[in-house]
């Protein structure tokens, strides 16, 4: 398995593996840019168009005038193939920075082990925040890395982020769904949080197929009790059941998580691949 990153720079004349980023690029200086993380397996990209659509919306919102027409599924899968990344599982990161005169567009990929779909433990991160930029996947990502390191230092896998009103927003690098009395609940999209690609696919394609109801609601940490279940979603681990929240056990939703993973794999269009999928 090749764990080194392969990087391509997308110039107007085409893609090249000769990577050069100016020290004056405001994406480098201030994190003024965006990124997407796309899972691939056996050279095929999962939910690629959904990621590109979100990236395009954020470019428009932040007035980054980047031409993303070079980022096609066929072109990037071809780059994976010629770079020896057509086998196994991995992640493709697409980065768009404001640049100097023109935006910088990079893609980078590496192989990774298949995700382990074991239940995870979560704890509320004490540093509350509410920032409109959280609705976009910006290069200024240190808050989330800090929250993840804090969670791991406190014996957990993920930190749960809350706003100054103690409303649950998301996990440090995942979206979350609460199950209460057979109803699936997610935080309001209008809160300052990132709406995930897998979250949207579940809402629009998987839940309707399975006849599952889901509503938006304000959630506070004290509402997540032992009678509730909780699961996380993102593009690399797809669906993860949460076993413990703030040190207390939760009801098990592993069977539902497995069902959701299988349906995500099917609607991704990559039916011929294994069910060990990991698809924010």
C-alpha contacts under 8 A as a table, 3 or more apart, distances in Angstrom:
res1	aa1	res2	aa2	distance
1	X	111	X	6.37
1	X	112	X	7.41
2	X	110	X	6.68
2	X	111	X	5.73
2	X	112	X	7.95
3	X	110	X	5.66
3	X	111	X	5.56
3	X	112	X	6.56
4	X	110	X	5.97
4	X	111	X	7.85
5	X	108	X	6.16
5	X	109	X	5.44
5	X	110	X	4.90
6	X	17	X	7.77
6	X	83	X	7.54
6	X	108	X	5.40
6	X	109	X	5.33
6	X	110	X	6.35
7	X	17	X	5.88
7	X	19	X	6.94
7	X	106	X	7.05
7	X	107	X	5.79
7	X	108	X	4.21
7	X	109	X	6.64
8	X	15	X	6.15
8	X	16	X	5.36
8	X	17	X	4.41
8	X	18	X	6.95
8	X	19	X	6.45
8	X	106	X	5.72
8	X	107	X	5.25
8	X	108	X	6.19
9	X	15	X	5.58
9	X	16	X	5.35
9	X	17	X	6.09
9	X	18	X	6.72
9	X	19	X	5.47
9	X	20	X	7.55
9	X	104	X	7.91
9	X	105	X	6.18
9	X	106	X	4.70
9	X	107	X	6.64
10	X	13	X	7.89
10	X	14	X	5.70
10	X	15	X	4.36
10	X	16	X	6.50
10	X	70	X	7.47
10	X	104	X	7.63
10	X	105	X	5.43
10	X	106	X	5.98
10	X	107	X	7.84
11	X	14	X	5.18
11	X	15	X	5.99
11	X	16	X	7.55
11	X	105	X	7.57
14	X	70	X	7.71
16	X	19	X	7.31
21	X	25	X	6.99
21	X	104	X	7.53
22	X	25	X	5.21
22	X	28	X	7.98
22	X	99	X	7.76
22	X	100	X	7.65
23	X	28	X	6.73
23	X	29	X	7.35
24	X	28	X	7.21
24	X	29	X	6.72
24	X	99	X	7.69
24	X	100	X	6.52
25	X	28	X	5.30
25	X	29	X	6.27
25	X	97	X	7.45
25	X	98	X	6.96
25	X	99	X	4.38
25	X	100	X	5.07
26	X	29	X	4.66
26	X	30	X	5.44
26	X	31	X	6.75
26	X	32	X	5.76
26	X	97	X	7.19
26	X	98	X	6.13
26	X	99	X	5.74
26	X	100	X	6.83
27	X	30	X	5.58
27	X	31	X	4.48
27	X	32	X	4.22
27	X	33	X	5.22
27	X	97	X	4.61
27	X	98	X	5.69
27	X	99	X	6.16
27	X	139	X	7.14
28	X	31	X	5.75
28	X	32	X	7.45
28	X	97	X	7.71
29	X	32	X	7.73
30	X	140	X	7.33
31	X	97	X	7.78
31	X	138	X	7.02
31	X	139	X	4.68
31	X	140	X	4.49
31	X	141	X	7.98
32	X	97	X	6.08
32	X	98	X	6.13
32	X	138	X	7.05
32	X	139	X	6.36
32	X	140	X	7.02
33	X	64	X	7.85
33	X	95	X	7.37
33	X	96	X	5.49
33	X	97	X	4.00
33	X	98	X	5.74
33	X	138	X	5.48
33	X	139	X	5.24
33	X	140	X	7.73
34	X	55	X	7.19
34	X	58	X	7.60
34	X	59	X	7.60
34	X	95	X	5.83
34	X	96	X	5.23
34	X	97	X	6.33
34	X	136	X	7.42
34	X	137	X	5.56
34	X	138	X	4.15
34	X	139	X	5.20
35	X	55	X	7.17
35	X	93	X	6.78
35	X	94	X	5.34
35	X	95	X	4.33
35	X	96	X	6.14
35	X	137	X	5.91
35	X	138	X	6.18
35	X	139	X	6.42
36	X	51	X	6.42
36	X	52	X	7.85
36	X	55	X	6.92
36	X	93	X	5.64
36	X	94	X	5.22
36	X	95	X	6.75
36	X	137	X	7.06
37	X	51	X	7.86
37	X	91	X	6.47
37	X	92	X	5.69
37	X	93	X	4.52
37	X	94	X	6.54
37	X	235	X	6.98
37	X	236	X	8.00
37	X	280	X	7.83
38	X	45	X	6.70
38	X	46	X	6.53
38	X	47	X	7.54
38	X	48	X	6.64
38	X	51	X	7.21
38	X	91	X	5.65
38	X	92	X	5.04
38	X	93	X	6.29
38	X	235	X	6.41
38	X	236	X	7.50
38	X	279	X	7.76
39	X	45	X	5.97
39	X	46	X	5.65
39	X	89	X	7.54
39	X	90	X	5.98
39	X	91	X	4.64
39	X	92	X	6.22
39	X	235	X	6.22
39	X	236	X	5.77
39	X	278	X	7.10
39	X	279	X	5.94
40	X	43	X	5.95
40	X	44	X	5.20
40	X	45	X	4.36
40	X	46	X	5.93
40	X	89	X	5.78
40	X	90	X	5.35
40	X	91	X	5.87
40	X	92	X	7.01
41	X	44	X	5.34
41	X	45	X	6.74
41	X	46	X	7.94
41	X	86	X	7.67
41	X	87	X	6.92
41	X	88	X	5.59
41	X	89	X	4.38
41	X	90	X	6.46
41	X	273	X	7.61
42	X	85	X	7.95
42	X	86	X	5.15
42	X	87	X	4.34
42	X	88	X	5.10
42	X	89	X	6.45
42	X	273	X	7.73
43	X	77	X	5.98
43	X	80	X	6.30
43	X	81	X	6.58
43	X	85	X	6.60
43	X	86	X	3.96
43	X	87	X	5.99
43	X	88	X	7.61
44	X	77	X	6.35
44	X	86	X	7.76
44	X	270	X	7.47
45	X	48	X	5.81
45	X	73	X	7.25
45	X	77	X	7.06
46	X	268	X	6.02
46	X	270	X	7.52
46	X	279	X	6.63
47	X	50	X	5.46
47	X	51	X	6.58
47	X	197	X	7.79
47	X	268	X	5.94
47	X	279	X	7.97
48	X	51	X	5.26
48	X	52	X	6.33
48	X	73	X	6.63
49	X	52	X	5.02
49	X	53	X	5.99
49	X	73	X	7.66
50	X	53	X	5.13
50	X	54	X	6.31
50	X	197	X	6.40
51	X	54	X	5.25
51	X	55	X	6.20
51	X	197	X	6.57
52	X	55	X	4.95
52	X	56	X	6.06
52	X	71	X	8.00
53	X	56	X	5.09
53	X	57	X	6.24
54	X	57	X	5.11
54	X	58	X	6.25
55	X	58	X	5.20
55	X	59	X	6.16
56	X	59	X	5.05
56	X	60	X	6.30
56	X	68	X	7.55
57	X	60	X	5.21
57	X	61	X	6.21
58	X	61	X	4.90
58	X	62	X	6.04
58	X	136	X	6.07
58	X	137	X	7.98
59	X	62	X	5.27
59	X	63	X	5.73
59	X	64	X	4.84
59	X	65	X	6.77
59	X	66	X	7.10
60	X	63	X	4.92
60	X	64	X	6.27
60	X	65	X	7.24
61	X	64	X	7.88
64	X	97	X	7.86
64	X	98	X	5.87
64	X	103	X	7.19
65	X	98	X	7.91
65	X	102	X	7.97
65	X	103	X	7.00
66	X	96	X	7.50
66	X	102	X	7.70
66	X	103	X	5.70
66	X	105	X	7.93
67	X	70	X	7.33
68	X	71	X	5.48
69	X	72	X	6.74
70	X	75	X	7.74
71	X	75	X	6.87
71	X	76	X	6.79
72	X	75	X	5.25
72	X	76	X	6.25
73	X	76	X	5.36
73	X	77	X	6.04
74	X	77	X	5.22
74	X	78	X	6.05
75	X	78	X	5.09
75	X	79	X	6.32
76	X	79	X	4.94
76	X	80	X	6.28
77	X	80	X	5.01
77	X	81	X	6.28
77	X	86	X	7.90
78	X	81	X	5.00
78	X	82	X	6.28
79	X	82	X	5.29
79	X	83	X	6.03
80	X	83	X	5.21
80	X	84	X	6.38
80	X	85	X	4.85
80	X	86	X	5.61
80	X	109	X	7.73
81	X	84	X	5.41
81	X	85	X	5.60
81	X	86	X	4.70
82	X	85	X	7.52
83	X	86	X	7.86
84	X	87	X	7.56
85	X	88	X	7.50
85	X	110	X	7.23
85	X	111	X	6.85
88	X	111	X	6.77
88	X	112	X	7.82
89	X	111	X	5.59
89	X	112	X	5.69
89	X	113	X	6.44
89	X	114	X	6.11
90	X	109	X	7.09
90	X	110	X	5.54
90	X	111	X	3.93
90	X	112	X	4.69
90	X	113	X	7.36
90	X	114	X	7.99
91	X	109	X	5.61
91	X	110	X	5.89
91	X	111	X	6.58
91	X	112	X	7.22
91	X	236	X	7.47
92	X	107	X	6.86
92	X	108	X	5.66
92	X	109	X	4.32
92	X	110	X	6.90
93	X	107	X	5.57
93	X	108	X	5.20
93	X	109	X	6.21
94	X	105	X	7.45
94	X	106	X	5.85
94	X	107	X	4.43
94	X	108	X	6.58
95	X	104	X	7.82
95	X	105	X	5.76
95	X	106	X	5.09
95	X	107	X	6.17
96	X	103	X	6.70
96	X	104	X	5.61
96	X	105	X	4.65
96	X	106	X	6.53
97	X	103	X	5.54
97	X	104	X	5.03
97	X	105	X	6.62
97	X	139	X	7.96
98	X	102	X	6.93
98	X	103	X	4.50
98	X	104	X	6.37
99	X	102	X	5.48
99	X	103	X	4.28
99	X	104	X	5.09
100	X	103	X	6.87
114	X	276	X	7.09
114	X	277	X	7.82
114	X	278	X	7.57
115	X	236	X	7.33
115	X	237	X	5.81
115	X	276	X	7.77
115	X	277	X	7.92
115	X	278	X	6.43
116	X	237	X	7.76
117	X	237	X	7.25
117	X	239	X	7.68
117	X	240	X	6.04
118	X	240	X	7.01
118	X	241	X	7.41
119	X	240	X	6.15
119	X	241	X	4.88
119	X	242	X	5.17
119	X	243	X	5.41
119	X	254	X	7.46
120	X	156	X	7.52
120	X	157	X	5.95
120	X	158	X	7.60
120	X	240	X	7.02
120	X	241	X	6.45
120	X	242	X	4.79
120	X	243	X	5.67
120	X	244	X	7.07
121	X	156	X	5.07
121	X	157	X	5.41
121	X	158	X	6.62
121	X	242	X	5.71
121	X	243	X	5.71
121	X	244	X	4.74
121	X	245	X	6.09
121	X	247	X	7.84
122	X	151	X	7.41
122	X	156	X	5.51
122	X	157	X	5.98
122	X	158	X	4.89
122	X	159	X	5.58
122	X	160	X	6.44
122	X	242	X	7.12
122	X	244	X	6.25
122	X	245	X	4.99
122	X	246	X	6.28
122	X	247	X	7.90
123	X	151	X	6.77
123	X	156	X	6.71
123	X	158	X	6.83
123	X	159	X	5.23
123	X	160	X	5.76
123	X	245	X	5.62
123	X	246	X	4.50
123	X	247	X	7.30
124	X	159	X	5.65
124	X	160	X	4.51
124	X	161	X	6.18
124	X	162	X	7.38
124	X	221	X	7.60
124	X	246	X	6.63
125	X	128	X	7.17
125	X	147	X	6.50
125	X	150	X	7.70
125	X	151	X	7.45
125	X	159	X	5.42
125	X	160	X	5.65
125	X	161	X	5.62
125	X	162	X	7.34
127	X	161	X	7.97
128	X	161	X	6.81
128	X	162	X	5.43
128	X	163	X	5.06
128	X	164	X	5.45
128	X	166	X	7.69
129	X	161	X	7.76
129	X	162	X	6.63
129	X	163	X	4.83
129	X	164	X	6.01
130	X	134	X	7.79
130	X	163	X	5.22
130	X	164	X	6.75
130	X	192	X	5.91
131	X	134	X	5.56
131	X	192	X	5.88
132	X	135	X	5.99
132	X	192	X	5.31
132	X	193	X	7.82
133	X	136	X	5.62
133	X	138	X	7.48
133	X	192	X	7.46
134	X	137	X	6.90
134	X	138	X	7.75
134	X	192	X	5.58
134	X	193	X	5.07
134	X	194	X	5.85
135	X	192	X	5.67
135	X	193	X	4.86
135	X	194	X	4.38
135	X	195	X	6.96
136	X	193	X	7.98
136	X	194	X	6.02
137	X	141	X	7.99
137	X	194	X	7.02
138	X	141	X	6.46
140	X	143	X	7.93
141	X	144	X	5.71
141	X	145	X	6.67
142	X	145	X	5.04
142	X	146	X	5.98
143	X	146	X	5.11
143	X	147	X	6.20
144	X	147	X	5.00
144	X	148	X	6.19
144	X	172	X	5.09
144	X	173	X	6.72
145	X	148	X	5.07
145	X	149	X	6.19
145	X	172	X	7.43
146	X	149	X	5.21
146	X	150	X	6.12
147	X	150	X	5.02
147	X	151	X	6.20
147	X	158	X	7.96
147	X	159	X	5.81
147	X	172	X	6.09
148	X	151	X	5.08
148	X	152	X	6.29
148	X	157	X	7.45
148	X	158	X	5.91
148	X	159	X	5.84
148	X	172	X	6.02
148	X	173	X	7.92
149	X	152	X	5.15
149	X	153	X	6.09
150	X	153	X	5.08
150	X	154	X	6.28
150	X	159	X	7.46
151	X	154	X	5.09
151	X	155	X	6.47
151	X	156	X	5.02
151	X	157	X	6.04
151	X	158	X	5.64
151	X	159	X	5.18
152	X	155	X	5.16
152	X	156	X	4.98
152	X	157	X	5.67
152	X	158	X	7.31
153	X	156	X	7.38
156	X	159	X	7.52
158	X	171	X	6.32
158	X	172	X	6.25
158	X	173	X	7.79
159	X	171	X	5.55
159	X	172	X	5.36
160	X	168	X	7.20
160	X	169	X	7.53
160	X	170	X	5.97
160	X	171	X	4.33
160	X	172	X	6.21
161	X	168	X	6.11
161	X	169	X	5.61
161	X	170	X	5.53
161	X	171	X	5.64
161	X	172	X	6.48
162	X	165	X	7.69
162	X	166	X	5.36
162	X	167	X	5.21
162	X	168	X	4.43
162	X	169	X	5.29
162	X	170	X	7.44
163	X	166	X	5.25
163	X	167	X	5.41
163	X	168	X	6.76
163	X	169	X	6.88
164	X	167	X	7.42
166	X	220	X	5.98
166	X	221	X	7.40
167	X	218	X	6.21
167	X	219	X	5.53
167	X	220	X	4.94
167	X	221	X	7.45
168	X	187	X	6.78
168	X	218	X	7.31
168	X	219	X	5.42
168	X	220	X	5.59
168	X	221	X	6.60
169	X	187	X	6.05
169	X	191	X	7.12
169	X	192	X	7.39
169	X	193	X	5.95
170	X	173	X	7.84
170	X	174	X	6.36
170	X	175	X	4.94
170	X	176	X	5.68
170	X	187	X	7.74
170	X	193	X	6.79
170	X	194	X	7.87
171	X	174	X	4.90
171	X	175	X	5.75
171	X	176	X	6.56
171	X	232	X	7.58
173	X	234	X	7.30
173	X	280	X	7.60
174	X	196	X	7.66
174	X	232	X	5.99
174	X	233	X	5.39
174	X	234	X	5.00
174	X	280	X	5.96
175	X	194	X	7.81
175	X	195	X	7.43
175	X	196	X	6.41
175	X	199	X	6.92
175	X	232	X	5.51
175	X	233	X	5.22
175	X	234	X	6.50
175	X	280	X	6.84
176	X	186	X	6.58
176	X	187	X	7.94
176	X	230	X	7.05
176	X	231	X	5.76
176	X	232	X	4.42
176	X	233	X	6.28
177	X	184	X	6.47
177	X	185	X	5.64
177	X	186	X	4.89
177	X	187	X	7.80
177	X	230	X	5.74
177	X	231	X	5.44
177	X	232	X	6.38
178	X	184	X	5.71
178	X	185	X	5.00
178	X	186	X	6.25
178	X	224	X	7.74
178	X	228	X	7.05
178	X	229	X	5.91
178	X	230	X	4.61
178	X	231	X	6.73
179	X	182	X	6.11
179	X	183	X	5.51
179	X	184	X	4.55
179	X	185	X	6.11
179	X	228	X	5.68
179	X	229	X	4.93
179	X	230	X	6.01
180	X	183	X	5.30
180	X	184	X	6.56
180	X	185	X	7.45
180	X	227	X	7.52
180	X	228	X	5.20
180	X	229	X	6.87
181	X	228	X	7.65
183	X	212	X	7.83
183	X	213	X	6.12
183	X	214	X	6.31
183	X	215	X	7.79
184	X	212	X	7.59
184	X	213	X	6.22
184	X	214	X	4.59
184	X	215	X	6.53
185	X	214	X	5.50
185	X	215	X	5.06
185	X	216	X	5.68
185	X	217	X	6.52
186	X	214	X	7.38
186	X	215	X	6.43
186	X	216	X	5.02
186	X	217	X	6.29
186	X	219	X	7.97
187	X	191	X	7.49
187	X	216	X	5.47
187	X	217	X	5.39
187	X	218	X	5.75
187	X	219	X	6.45
188	X	191	X	5.66
188	X	216	X	5.03
188	X	217	X	5.67
188	X	218	X	6.51
189	X	192	X	7.65
189	X	193	X	7.06
189	X	194	X	7.97
189	X	195	X	6.63
189	X	216	X	7.70
190	X	193	X	7.87
195	X	199	X	6.88
195	X	200	X	7.37
195	X	280	X	7.68
196	X	199	X	4.88
196	X	200	X	6.24
196	X	233	X	7.94
196	X	234	X	6.85
196	X	280	X	4.22
197	X	200	X	5.22
197	X	201	X	6.30
197	X	234	X	7.52
197	X	235	X	7.20
197	X	280	X	5.05
198	X	201	X	5.00
198	X	202	X	6.10
198	X	233	X	6.46
198	X	234	X	5.98
198	X	235	X	6.25
198	X	238	X	6.98
198	X	279	X	6.80
198	X	280	X	5.51
199	X	202	X	5.26
199	X	203	X	6.30
199	X	233	X	6.67
199	X	234	X	7.64
199	X	280	X	7.03
200	X	203	X	5.02
200	X	204	X	6.04
201	X	204	X	5.32
201	X	205	X	5.51
201	X	206	X	6.60
201	X	264	X	7.67
202	X	205	X	5.62
202	X	206	X	4.60
202	X	207	X	5.61
202	X	260	X	7.94
202	X	264	X	7.40
203	X	206	X	6.35
203	X	207	X	5.57
203	X	208	X	7.30
203	X	214	X	7.60
204	X	207	X	6.87
204	X	208	X	6.78
205	X	208	X	5.91
205	X	209	X	6.47
205	X	267	X	7.55
206	X	209	X	5.23
206	X	210	X	6.35
206	X	260	X	7.26
206	X	263	X	6.36
206	X	264	X	6.88
206	X	267	X	7.81
207	X	210	X	5.14
207	X	211	X	5.94
207	X	212	X	4.89
207	X	213	X	7.00
207	X	214	X	7.83
208	X	211	X	4.99
208	X	212	X	6.14
208	X	213	X	7.78
209	X	212	X	7.79
219	X	223	X	6.81
220	X	223	X	5.61
220	X	224	X	7.45
221	X	224	X	5.58
222	X	225	X	6.86
224	X	227	X	7.98
224	X	228	X	6.06
224	X	229	X	7.91
224	X	245	X	7.65
225	X	228	X	5.46
225	X	248	X	7.97
225	X	250	X	6.81
226	X	229	X	7.64
226	X	248	X	6.90
226	X	249	X	5.85
226	X	250	X	4.44
226	X	251	X	6.05
227	X	250	X	6.47
227	X	251	X	5.82
228	X	250	X	5.98
228	X	251	X	5.64
229	X	241	X	7.93
229	X	242	X	7.24
229	X	250	X	5.60
229	X	251	X	4.92
229	X	252	X	6.25
229	X	253	X	6.12
230	X	241	X	6.22
230	X	242	X	5.37
230	X	243	X	7.91
230	X	250	X	7.46
230	X	253	X	7.36
231	X	239	X	6.61
231	X	240	X	5.40
231	X	241	X	4.33
231	X	242	X	5.36
231	X	253	X	7.52
231	X	257	X	7.43
232	X	238	X	7.90
232	X	239	X	5.62
232	X	240	X	5.10
232	X	241	X	6.47
232	X	242	X	7.25
233	X	237	X	6.80
233	X	238	X	5.10
233	X	239	X	4.61
233	X	240	X	6.39
233	X	280	X	6.41
234	X	237	X	5.76
234	X	238	X	5.11
234	X	239	X	7.01
234	X	279	X	6.30
234	X	280	X	3.53
235	X	238	X	5.51
235	X	278	X	6.36
235	X	279	X	3.81
235	X	280	X	4.43
236	X	278	X	4.72
236	X	279	X	4.73
236	X	280	X	7.57
237	X	240	X	6.86
237	X	277	X	7.66
237	X	278	X	4.26
237	X	279	X	5.77
238	X	261	X	6.49
238	X	264	X	8.00
238	X	277	X	7.06
238	X	278	X	4.41
238	X	279	X	4.21
239	X	257	X	5.69
239	X	258	X	7.73
239	X	260	X	7.11
239	X	261	X	6.21
239	X	278	X	7.58
240	X	254	X	7.86
240	X	257	X	6.42
241	X	252	X	7.34
241	X	253	X	5.91
241	X	254	X	5.62
241	X	257	X	6.25
242	X	245	X	7.32
242	X	250	X	7.21
242	X	252	X	7.71
242	X	253	X	7.87
243	X	249	X	5.74
243	X	250	X	5.44
243	X	251	X	7.27
243	X	252	X	6.62
244	X	247	X	5.64
244	X	248	X	5.18
244	X	249	X	4.28
244	X	250	X	5.52
245	X	248	X	5.34
245	X	249	X	6.44
245	X	250	X	6.88
253	X	256	X	5.39
253	X	257	X	6.26
254	X	257	X	4.99
254	X	258	X	6.22
255	X	258	X	5.20
255	X	259	X	6.36
256	X	259	X	5.05
256	X	260	X	6.15
257	X	260	X	5.12
257	X	261	X	6.17
258	X	261	X	5.13
258	X	262	X	6.36
259	X	262	X	5.28
259	X	263	X	6.40
260	X	263	X	5.17
260	X	264	X	6.06
261	X	264	X	5.07
261	X	265	X	6.19
261	X	275	X	7.74
261	X	277	X	6.83
261	X	278	X	7.70
262	X	265	X	5.15
262	X	266	X	6.39
262	X	275	X	6.26
262	X	277	X	7.81
263	X	266	X	5.02
263	X	267	X	6.20
264	X	267	X	5.32
264	X	268	X	6.05
264	X	279	X	7.68
265	X	268	X	5.26
265	X	269	X	7.28
265	X	270	X	6.61
265	X	271	X	6.56
265	X	275	X	6.76
265	X	277	X	6.26
265	X	279	X	7.96
266	X	269	X	5.92
266	X	270	X	6.56
266	X	271	X	5.29
267	X	270	X	7.72
267	X	271	X	7.95
268	X	271	X	7.46
270	X	273	X	5.98
271	X	274	X	7.90
274	X	277	X	6.83
